[in-house]
Amino acid sequence: MMLRPLAAALSGVMAAMAPAMAEPPRDSFTMAQALNYPFVTEIAAAKNGNRIAWLRNLNGVRNVWVADGPDFKARQVTRYRDDDGQEITQLTLSPDGSHLVYVRGGDHDANWPAEGNLPPDPAAATDQPKVAIWAVSFSGGAPVKVAEGDEPTISATDQLAYVVEDKVWTVRLDGKSKPVRMFFDRGKDHDLHWSPDGKRLAFVSDRGGHSFVAIFTGKSQPLAYLSPSTGHDTSPRWSFDGKQIAFVRQPGTGGPPDPILKQIPHPWSVWVGDAATQQAHAVWKSPNTLLGSYPETAGEANLNWADGNRVVFLADLDNWPHLYSVSANGGTPLLLTPGAFMVEHVAESKDHKFIIYSANTGAAPGDGDRRHIFRVPVDRAAPQPITAGETLEWNPVSADGSHVAFIGASVRRPPAVAIAGMDGKGRRDLIPGDIPRDYPGAAFVVPNPVTFTASDGVVAHGQLFQRGNASAPKPGIIFVHGGPPRQMLLGWHYMDYYSNAYAVNQYLAAHGFAVLSVNYRLGIGYGHAFHHPDHAGPAGAAEYKDVLAGVKFLQTVKGVDPHRIGMWGGSYGGFLTALALARNSDIFKAGVDLHGVHDWSQLIESDYGKEKERYEKGDRAQAMKVSFQSSPDADIARWKSPVLLIQGDDDRNVPFDQTIDLARRLEKQNVPYEELVIPNEIHGFLRHRSWLTADSATAAFLTKQLHPNALAAPPSPAPTRAPAPSRQGR
C-alpha cells in the first residue's frame, strides 16, 4: 500500500525555505543550511600559459571563474543567476590561455542519451534547451554562443573543433561565422586532439566492433589511420614535436562470448605511431591477468607524453592503480608511485618533468580515506607530498611553472579552489571567505574511520558519524554510496553527488541519528581485488555481505538502538537499500531508495549487448537467472519495512521503469511505501531545488519511521538568502 503523508512529514523540514536569522545554533541547523555551500566541479589550466579556470555552483547557480599568474587573483567571467538545471562542463582554455570555451546544457554523466537526444529540461522550460558551446575572449567582451555542439578543443592557432552527432565541426571563436563540417568520416568521431602546431587533428573513429586513431591534415589530403587493426584504439596523445602519437589499444569485439558470471582478463597495450608514415608499434603490453586488465579508475589509462621521450600511463599491475613511465621506443616500464594506495586525478607539470596527482595516502591516520596532492619525477620513483594532514585535496592542475592549483576541503569546510607552490608552501584559497556566513560547518561531527569483517572474511571500511551527547540510544542509519566504483571519505567528497550525501549524513548526525557510511567491496581505494570481487552485483551481490557486516557493527556501537536501524542510498546505493529491505526487514526498519536498480535481469541486454544469433550461447541464460536472484525483486515476498522511492523521470543511468516496477510489486505485497517523482530530472539531479526536496524528504521519512519524537521539536532556523549575484555560481 502506498503511504500518503509525505507532505505532512516534510512540512517541518521544508520550513527551512523560509527567511531566518543569520547565525544558527552550533548544535542545530536546517537541511537548506547544510546544502548552502559552493561546490567546484571542474578546474582547468592553459597548457602553455598561466591562467586557470574553474566551475563554481552555489544553490544551483553555475558560473565560471578564472585567475591569472603570478598573483592568481580570482574573478568571475560569467553571470548566470538561475537554478535552471543547465550544467556547465568541459572548461577548455586555448594553449596560450587567451580564449576559454565551455559547454552549457546536456547530461555528461549519462549511460545513454534520451530518446531523440533531447537535452535535459529539469526546470520544465517551455523553450527546448540546447547543448551549446560558449566562448570567452580575455581581450574583452561578454561570453558568446559560438555553436550548438559538444567536446570542444582549441588549437594553437585558435581554431575550435567540436562534435555534433558523432561528426567533427569547426567554427570561429567570435561567434560571427557559420559552423562547417571539417571532414567526412564514416565512423563515430570523438576524443579530438590538435597537434602542437595546430595544423592537424587526431581523433578516434569508432566503427562499432573496432576503432581507429585517425589524423585530419586538410581538405586536400585523405584521412590517415595509425596501423589500423581489429582492435579498439583510443586516447590519442601527440608528442611535443608533433611527430608521434601515443594511443591505447584493446582487443576488438569478437571471439567466443565472454562469460558474464566470471571475471576474465581485459588486456591492453600502449602504442606509439609515426604521424607521417602512420606506422605504429607497441611500447608496452599488459600481462594477460586480472591485475593486467584495463584500468577503470579516474582517467583510466591516463596517457601522457613526458620529458625524455617517455610515455606515462596508469595500471593496476601490483593490485593498486599506479603510474608507470616507459620509453617511447619500448622497454621495461618504471613504477613511479610504489605503495599500498591508489593514484586518481592526474596532471602534468608545465615542463613535463613531473606528474602531479592525488592519492589516498599520507602520514596522517586515516589518509586511506582522504585525498592529498603529490608530485613525482617522470624518470624515477621519488614522490613528494604537496599537501598533507587532515584536509582533503584533489583535481590538481599546473597553474604555472612553480604552482599547483587544486580543490581542497576538510571535515567542516566545503570544497574551494586553492593554490600552493610545487613544494607545498604558500597555500591559500583563491576566493577568500567563499563560504556563506551562516554555513553550519562548525556544528559538523568528525567522522571516525572504522572497519568490519564480512562473513566471508572480506574487510570492509566505513566512516561513523555520531554525536556523543545522547541521553538515550539513537536510531542508526546505514548509508551506501553509488557507482559502485566510489569511496566515501573522511570529509567532503570530490564529486558533487557525494558531497550532497556527506552534507545529508552530517544533518542526520546532528538531528538524532548515528550514521555509518559503508565502503563496500566493488568500491575504489582499497586495491584492485576489492574493486573487482568475485560474485558481486548481478553475478551474486556478494557486496551485500559487507552491508550486513556494517549493520552488525553499528548495532554494537554504544549509544545506538540496535532495533531502530534504517538505510539510504542512491543509484547503486539505492539498489543495496532495496536489497536490504527485501532480504532483511527484520534488521532494516525503514529505507530511502533513490533511483536504484531493482531487477538486474532487465539490464542484461543494455549492459552486455543483444544476444547474437549463433551456436555459442555462453552463460547468458544462467546470468539472467543469477542476476534476478541478486535483485530486490527476487525477495519481494520478504519485504515488510516501509520505504521512500525517489527518482527523476528523465533518468539516463537507471531506467525509470525500475522504480515503476518496484512500486507495483510493493503494492501487490501490501508493503507501505511513499514515492517522490521529480518530472524531467536526470540521475544526478541538475537543480539545487531538486536536491533540497529529495534530501528533505529523505530526512523527514527516516525521522518519521525511526525517530518520531524528533518531529515534535520546532524547526531549526533557515538560511539567509544566497549572496549577491557577483558571488554566485560554480
Order of alpha helices (4+ residues) and beta strands (2+ residues): alpha-alpha-beta-beta-beta-beta-beta-beta-beta-beta-beta-beta-beta-beta-beta-beta-beta-beta-beta-beta-beta-beta-beta-beta-beta-beta-beta-beta-beta-beta-beta-beta-beta-beta-beta-beta-beta-alpha-beta-alpha-alpha-beta-alpha-beta-alpha-alpha-beta-alpha-beta-alpha
